[in-house]
Amino acid sequence: MASSGWSREFEEPIPLPKGRQLVTLKDAGNYITKLPKAEHTTSEWQTAMEVLILVATRGGPTILARIGVMKALNRHVVREFNPSRKDPPLGQPQAGARPLVSTA
């Protein structure tokens, strides 16, 4: 793994559409600068680029840059609540369960 500057690698490559991956900070910077201007100038991509520059020039964990790029890549994804995945509420005893606190 590269140790400093733009050649530093992400802990995990960032997957892109069409199977490509961003492996280094430089890969991510090049990807952002090659985006169409209308997309490149959105606040999500501007934030991602700022974080990339800070991590590359001042050090710091590459996970911060990865988060910025991932948020920009997924900015149009709407997360939907799936009620079937919801855990049962805490505090409701199951049939036959003993109470946690003794009432005696």
N, C-alpha and C positions, 0 to 999 in steps of 0.2 A: 504494500500500500504506500502511496506517495505521502510525504510527510508535511509539505507546506505549500501554500499558495494555491493557485488555480488547479494544480495537478492533484490535489487531495481527492480521494475517492469517497463516495457515500458508503455508509455501512452496508446498505442494500441498494443495488441499482434501481433507478426509477423507471418503471415500465411506461412506454409511450404507445400510442396507437400504431398499428401496423407492425408490431413486434420489436420496434427499436427500444433501446435503453439508454438512459443517461447514467454514466458511470462516475464521471468526475465533475467537479465544480465547473471546469471549463466547458464540458459537454453541455451542462445546463445553461450556462451563459450564452453559448453559441446558439442553442435551441431558442432561447428567448429573443435574442437579437434578430433571428431569422423569421420570427412570426410576422404576419401582416401588421401594418402600423395600427389599424383599428383594434386589433387584439393586444398587441404589444403595449399599448398605452393604457390598458385597463388597470385599475388600482391593484388587482390581485397580482398581475404580472410585474408591475412596478415594485410592489412589496417584495415579491420573490427575488427580483434582481438586486434590490437593496440588501436583502439578507445574504445573498450570494457574495456580494462585494464585501460586506463586513466579515463574513466567515473566511473568505479568501485572503483578505488583506490584514485582518487583525487576529486571526485565529478563531478559536471557538469551535463548538461541536458542529459537525456537518449535519447533524440531525435537524438543526434549526433551518438550514437551507433546504433540506429535503422536505420538511413540513411546508415551507413557503411554496415550493414548486408543486407539491402534491395538491395543496389547497387551490392553487391557480389552475392546475390541470382539471380538477374536479369541481370547479366553481358552478357549473351548470347542473351538477348532479343533485337531485332532490332526494333527501333521505326521508323515507316513509316509515311511519310507526307500524310495527307488525304486532298486533295484540296477542297472537298465538305464542310469541316468544316471551311474553311478560311473565315474570316470576310471581307466584302467589304472594299476597301481602304478608308481611311479617306479623307475628303476634296472633294469628289465628291458629288455634291448636288443631292438629289433625285428629281424626278419630282414634281413640285409645292412647293418645300421647299423654305423658305425665307432665304436670305443670313444672316450670323452671324454678318457681319460688314456692316454698312451702307455706301454706296458710295456717299451719298449726301453731 
